[in-house]
Amino acid sequence: MSLFVFNQLSFYLQDYFVEEWLNNTMVLAEVDNVEDYWTFLTELKLDNKYSGVKLIPIQQNDWGKECLLIDPSGVLWHFAEFN
């Protein structure tokens, strides 16, 4: 198990694979500033380091804005800033 920490956000990842779970997993992390978080994610170059990682740029929505990350296991991460 690994702990990842960025500012006040932290989460654990465990080396445990259940395909049915991953095909239906989404994580939403509320952030103070999506632009800052997008810069942080792109500077990590995760899409170049890990197979299957996809970064989706900031999108403006009615409720606020978000950027997305699909991790190597297929989990969809939303990093959202609400209005």
Phi and psi in radians as a Rosetta constraint file:
Dihedral C 1 N 2 CA 2 C 2 CIRCULARHARMONIC -2.205 0.35
Dihedral N 2 CA 2 C 2 N 3 CIRCULARHARMONIC 2.435 0.35
Dihedral C 2 N 3 CA 3 C 3 CIRCULARHARMONIC -1.792 0.35
Dihedral N 3 CA 3 C 3 N 4 CIRCULARHARMONIC 2.256 0.35
Dihedral C 3 N 4 CA 4 C 4 CIRCULARHARMONIC -1.969 0.35
Dihedral N 4 CA 4 C 4 N 5 CIRCULARHARMONIC 2.346 0.35
Dihedral C 4 N 5 CA 5 C 5 CIRCULARHARMONIC -2.325 0.35
Dihedral N 5 CA 5 C 5 N 6 CIRCULARHARMONIC 2.332 0.35
Dihedral C 5 N 6 CA 6 C 6 CIRCULARHARMONIC -2.484 0.35
Dihedral N 6 CA 6 C 6 N 7 CIRCULARHARMONIC 2.011 0.35
Dihedral C 6 N 7 CA 7 C 7 CIRCULARHARMONIC 0.915 0.35
Dihedral N 7 CA 7 C 7 N 8 CIRCULARHARMONIC -2.064 0.35
Dihedral C 7 N 8 CA 8 C 8 CIRCULARHARMONIC -1.764 0.35
Dihedral N 8 CA 8 C 8 N 9 CIRCULARHARMONIC 0.160 0.35
Dihedral C 8 N 9 CA 9 C 9 CIRCULARHARMONIC -1.711 0.35
Dihedral N 9 CA 9 C 9 N 10 CIRCULARHARMONIC 2.299 0.35
Dihedral C 9 N 10 CA 10 C 10 CIRCULARHARMONIC -2.552 0.35
Dihedral N 10 CA 10 C 10 N 11 CIRCULARHARMONIC 2.633 0.35
Dihedral C 10 N 11 CA 11 C 11 CIRCULARHARMONIC -2.722 0.35
Dihedral N 11 CA 11 C 11 N 12 CIRCULARHARMONIC 2.749 0.35
Dihedral C 11 N 12 CA 12 C 12 CIRCULARHARMONIC -1.837 0.35
Dihedral N 12 CA 12 C 12 N 13 CIRCULARHARMONIC 2.502 0.35
Dihedral C 12 N 13 CA 13 C 13 CIRCULARHARMONIC -2.063 0.35
Dihedral N 13 CA 13 C 13 N 14 CIRCULARHARMONIC 2.395 0.35
Dihedral C 13 N 14 CA 14 C 14 CIRCULARHARMONIC -2.101 0.35
Dihedral N 14 CA 14 C 14 N 15 CIRCULARHARMONIC 2.474 0.35
Dihedral C 14 N 15 CA 15 C 15 CIRCULARHARMONIC -1.390 0.35
Dihedral N 15 CA 15 C 15 N 16 CIRCULARHARMONIC 1.375 0.35
Dihedral C 15 N 16 CA 16 C 16 CIRCULARHARMONIC -2.580 0.35
Dihedral N 16 CA 16 C 16 N 17 CIRCULARHARMONIC 2.108 0.35
Dihedral C 16 N 17 CA 17 C 17 CIRCULARHARMONIC -2.021 0.35
Dihedral N 17 CA 17 C 17 N 18 CIRCULARHARMONIC 2.062 0.35
Dihedral C 17 N 18 CA 18 C 18 CIRCULARHARMONIC -2.276 0.35
Dihedral N 18 CA 18 C 18 N 19 CIRCULARHARMONIC 1.835 0.35
Dihedral C 18 N 19 CA 19 C 19 CIRCULARHARMONIC -0.993 0.35
Dihedral N 19 CA 19 C 19 N 20 CIRCULARHARMONIC -0.693 0.35
Dihedral C 19 N 20 CA 20 C 20 CIRCULARHARMONIC -1.051 0.35
Dihedral N 20 CA 20 C 20 N 21 CIRCULARHARMONIC -0.629 0.35
Dihedral C 20 N 21 CA 21 C 21 CIRCULARHARMONIC -1.208 0.35
Dihedral N 21 CA 21 C 21 N 22 CIRCULARHARMONIC -0.785 0.35
Dihedral C 21 N 22 CA 22 C 22 CIRCULARHARMONIC -1.146 0.35
Dihedral N 22 CA 22 C 22 N 23 CIRCULARHARMONIC -0.607 0.35
Dihedral C 22 N 23 CA 23 C 23 CIRCULARHARMONIC -1.176 0.35
Dihedral N 23 CA 23 C 23 N 24 CIRCULARHARMONIC -0.181 0.35
Dihedral C 23 N 24 CA 24 C 24 CIRCULARHARMONIC -2.261 0.35
Dihedral N 24 CA 24 C 24 N 25 CIRCULARHARMONIC 0.400 0.35
Dihedral C 24 N 25 CA 25 C 25 CIRCULARHARMONIC -1.852 0.35
Dihedral N 25 CA 25 C 25 N 26 CIRCULARHARMONIC 2.282 0.35
Dihedral C 25 N 26 CA 26 C 26 CIRCULARHARMONIC -2.399 0.35
Dihedral N 26 CA 26 C 26 N 27 CIRCULARHARMONIC 2.418 0.35
Dihedral C 26 N 27 CA 27 C 27 CIRCULARHARMONIC -2.120 0.35
Dihedral N 27 CA 27 C 27 N 28 CIRCULARHARMONIC 2.300 0.35
Dihedral C 27 N 28 CA 28 C 28 CIRCULARHARMONIC -1.997 0.35
Dihedral N 28 CA 28 C 28 N 29 CIRCULARHARMONIC 2.161 0.35
Dihedral C 28 N 29 CA 29 C 29 CIRCULARHARMONIC -2.013 0.35
Dihedral N 29 CA 29 C 29 N 30 CIRCULARHARMONIC 2.123 0.35
Dihedral C 29 N 30 CA 30 C 30 CIRCULARHARMONIC -1.414 0.35
Dihedral N 30 CA 30 C 30 N 31 CIRCULARHARMONIC 2.256 0.35
Dihedral C 30 N 31 CA 31 C 31 CIRCULARHARMONIC -2.117 0.35
Dihedral N 31 CA 31 C 31 N 32 CIRCULARHARMONIC 2.741 0.35
Dihedral C 31 N 32 CA 32 C 32 CIRCULARHARMONIC -1.283 0.35
Dihedral N 32 CA 32 C 32 N 33 CIRCULARHARMONIC -0.586 0.35
Dihedral C 32 N 33 CA 33 C 33 CIRCULARHARMONIC -2.544 0.35
Dihedral N 33 CA 33 C 33 N 34 CIRCULARHARMONIC 1.856 0.35
Dihedral C 33 N 34 CA 34 C 34 CIRCULARHARMONIC -1.110 0.35
Dihedral N 34 CA 34 C 34 N 35 CIRCULARHARMONIC -0.643 0.35
Dihedral C 34 N 35 CA 35 C 35 CIRCULARHARMONIC -1.054 0.35
Dihedral N 35 CA 35 C 35 N 36 CIRCULARHARMONIC -0.795 0.35
Dihedral C 35 N 36 CA 36 C 36 CIRCULARHARMONIC -1.079 0.35
Dihedral N 36 CA 36 C 36 N 37 CIRCULARHARMONIC -0.721 0.35
Dihedral C 36 N 37 CA 37 C 37 CIRCULARHARMONIC -1.209 0.35
Dihedral N 37 CA 37 C 37 N 38 CIRCULARHARMONIC -0.668 0.35
Dihedral C 37 N 38 CA 38 C 38 CIRCULARHARMONIC -1.059 0.35
Dihedral N 38 CA 38 C 38 N 39 CIRCULARHARMONIC -0.761 0.35
Dihedral C 38 N 39 CA 39 C 39 CIRCULARHARMONIC -1.051 0.35
Dihedral N 39 CA 39 C 39 N 40 CIRCULARHARMONIC -0.793 0.35
Dihedral C 39 N 40 CA 40 C 40 CIRCULARHARMONIC -1.004 0.35
Dihedral N 40 CA 40 C 40 N 41 CIRCULARHARMONIC -0.844 0.35
Dihedral C 40 N 41 CA 41 C 41 CIRCULARHARMONIC -1.118 0.35
Dihedral N 41 CA 41 C 41 N 42 CIRCULARHARMONIC -0.774 0.35
Dihedral C 41 N 42 CA 42 C 42 CIRCULARHARMONIC -1.179 0.35
Dihedral N 42 CA 42 C 42 N 43 CIRCULARHARMONIC -0.614 0.35
Dihedral C 42 N 43 CA 43 C 43 CIRCULARHARMONIC -1.174 0.35
Dihedral N 43 CA 43 C 43 N 44 CIRCULARHARMONIC -0.414 0.35
Dihedral C 43 N 44 CA 44 C 44 CIRCULARHARMONIC -1.248 0.35
Dihedral N 44 CA 44 C 44 N 45 CIRCULARHARMONIC -0.372 0.35
Dihedral C 44 N 45 CA 45 C 45 CIRCULARHARMONIC 0.919 0.35
Dihedral N 45 CA 45 C 45 N 46 CIRCULARHARMONIC 0.744 0.35
Dihedral C 45 N 46 CA 46 C 46 CIRCULARHARMONIC -1.069 0.35
Dihedral N 46 CA 46 C 46 N 47 CIRCULARHARMONIC -0.602 0.35
Dihedral C 46 N 47 CA 47 C 47 CIRCULARHARMONIC -1.193 0.35
Dihedral N 47 CA 47 C 47 N 48 CIRCULARHARMONIC -0.363 0.35
Dihedral C 47 N 48 CA 48 C 48 CIRCULARHARMONIC -1.564 0.35
Dihedral N 48 CA 48 C 48 N 49 CIRCULARHARMONIC -0.461 0.35
Dihedral C 48 N 49 CA 49 C 49 CIRCULARHARMONIC -1.508 0.35
Dihedral N 49 CA 49 C 49 N 50 CIRCULARHARMONIC -0.549 0.35
Dihedral C 49 N 50 CA 50 C 50 CIRCULARHARMONIC -2.257 0.35
Dihedral N 50 CA 50 C 50 N 51 CIRCULARHARMONIC 2.314 0.35
Dihedral C 50 N 51 CA 51 C 51 CIRCULARHARMONIC -1.137 0.35
Dihedral N 51 CA 51 C 51 N 52 CIRCULARHARMONIC 2.367 0.35
Dihedral C 51 N 52 CA 52 C 52 CIRCULARHARMONIC 1.573 0.35
Dihedral N 52 CA 52 C 52 N 53 CIRCULARHARMONIC -0.163 0.35
Dihedral C 52 N 53 CA 53 C 53 CIRCULARHARMONIC -1.356 0.35
Dihedral N 53 CA 53 C 53 N 54 CIRCULARHARMONIC 2.353 0.35
Dihedral C 53 N 54 CA 54 C 54 CIRCULARHARMONIC -2.346 0.35
Dihedral N 54 CA 54 C 54 N 55 CIRCULARHARMONIC 2.291 0.35
Dihedral C 54 N 55 CA 55 C 55 CIRCULARHARMONIC -1.832 0.35
Dihedral N 55 CA 55 C 55 N 56 CIRCULARHARMONIC 2.304 0.35
Dihedral C 55 N 56 CA 56 C 56 CIRCULARHARMONIC -2.052 0.35
Dihedral N 56 CA 56 C 56 N 57 CIRCULARHARMONIC 2.103 0.35
Dihedral C 56 N 57 CA 57 C 57 CIRCULARHARMONIC -1.023 0.35
Dihedral N 57 CA 57 C 57 N 58 CIRCULARHARMONIC 2.990 0.35
Dihedral C 57 N 58 CA 58 C 58 CIRCULARHARMONIC -1.023 0.35
Dihedral N 58 CA 58 C 58 N 59 CIRCULARHARMONIC 2.336 0.35
Dihedral C 58 N 59 CA 59 C 59 CIRCULARHARMONIC -2.121 0.35
Dihedral N 59 CA 59 C 59 N 60 CIRCULARHARMONIC 2.408 0.35
Dihedral C 59 N 60 CA 60 C 60 CIRCULARHARMONIC -1.594 0.35
Dihedral N 60 CA 60 C 60 N 61 CIRCULARHARMONIC 2.262 0.35
Dihedral C 60 N 61 CA 61 C 61 CIRCULARHARMONIC -2.144 0.35
Dihedral N 61 CA 61 C 61 N 62 CIRCULARHARMONIC 2.967 0.35
Dihedral C 61 N 62 CA 62 C 62 CIRCULARHARMONIC -1.027 0.35
Dihedral N 62 CA 62 C 62 N 63 CIRCULARHARMONIC -0.621 0.35
Dihedral C 62 N 63 CA 63 C 63 CIRCULARHARMONIC -1.586 0.35
Dihedral N 63 CA 63 C 63 N 64 CIRCULARHARMONIC -0.188 0.35
Dihedral C 63 N 64 CA 64 C 64 CIRCULARHARMONIC 2.667 0.35
Dihedral N 64 CA 64 C 64 N 65 CIRCULARHARMONIC -2.609 0.35
Dihedral C 64 N 65 CA 65 C 65 CIRCULARHARMONIC -2.387 0.35
Dihedral N 65 CA 65 C 65 N 66 CIRCULARHARMONIC 2.794 0.35
Dihedral C 65 N 66 CA 66 C 66 CIRCULARHARMONIC -2.699 0.35
Dihedral N 66 CA 66 C 66 N 67 CIRCULARHARMONIC 2.745 0.35
Dihedral C 66 N 67 CA 67 C 67 CIRCULARHARMONIC -2.167 0.35
Dihedral N 67 CA 67 C 67 N 68 CIRCULARHARMONIC 2.788 0.35
Dihedral C 67 N 68 CA 68 C 68 CIRCULARHARMONIC -2.204 0.35
Dihedral N 68 CA 68 C 68 N 69 CIRCULARHARMONIC 2.647 0.35
Dihedral C 68 N 69 CA 69 C 69 CIRCULARHARMONIC -2.381 0.35
Dihedral N 69 CA 69 C 69 N 70 CIRCULARHARMONIC 2.251 0.35
Dihedral C 69 N 70 CA 70 C 70 CIRCULARHARMONIC -1.796 0.35
Dihedral N 70 CA 70 C 70 N 71 CIRCULARHARMONIC 2.076 0.35
Dihedral C 70 N 71 CA 71 C 71 CIRCULARHARMONIC -1.453 0.35
Dihedral N 71 CA 71 C 71 N 72 CIRCULARHARMONIC 3.024 0.35
Dihedral C 71 N 72 CA 72 C 72 CIRCULARHARMONIC -1.018 0.35
Dihedral N 72 CA 72 C 72 N 73 CIRCULARHARMONIC -0.425 0.35
Dihedral C 72 N 73 CA 73 C 73 CIRCULARHARMONIC -1.605 0.35
Dihedral N 73 CA 73 C 73 N 74 CIRCULARHARMONIC -0.046 0.35
Dihedral C 73 N 74 CA 74 C 74 CIRCULARHARMONIC 1.718 0.35
Dihedral N 74 CA 74 C 74 N 75 CIRCULARHARMONIC 0.023 0.35
Dihedral C 74 N 75 CA 75 C 75 CIRCULARHARMONIC -1.243 0.35
Dihedral N 75 CA 75 C 75 N 76 CIRCULARHARMONIC 2.340 0.35
Dihedral C 75 N 76 CA 76 C 76 CIRCULARHARMONIC -1.629 0.35
Dihedral N 76 CA 76 C 76 N 77 CIRCULARHARMONIC 2.052 0.35
Dihedral C 76 N 77 CA 77 C 77 CIRCULARHARMONIC -1.787 0.35
Dihedral N 77 CA 77 C 77 N 78 CIRCULARHARMONIC 2.216 0.35
Dihedral C 77 N 78 CA 78 C 78 CIRCULARHARMONIC -1.829 0.35
Dihedral N 78 CA 78 C 78 N 79 CIRCULARHARMONIC 2.231 0.35
Dihedral C 78 N 79 CA 79 C 79 CIRCULARHARMONIC -1.959 0.35
Dihedral N 79 CA 79 C 79 N 80 CIRCULARHARMONIC 1.859 0.35
Dihedral C 79 N 80 CA 80 C 80 CIRCULARHARMONIC -2.058 0.35
Dihedral N 80 CA 80 C 80 N 81 CIRCULARHARMONIC 2.487 0.35
Dihedral C 80 N 81 CA 81 C 81 CIRCULARHARMONIC -2.101 0.35
Dihedral N 81 CA 81 C 81 N 82 CIRCULARHARMONIC 1.992 0.35
Dihedral C 81 N 82 CA 82 C 82 CIRCULARHARMONIC -1.499 0.35
Dihedral N 82 CA 82 C 82 N 83 CIRCULARHARMONIC 2.593 0.35
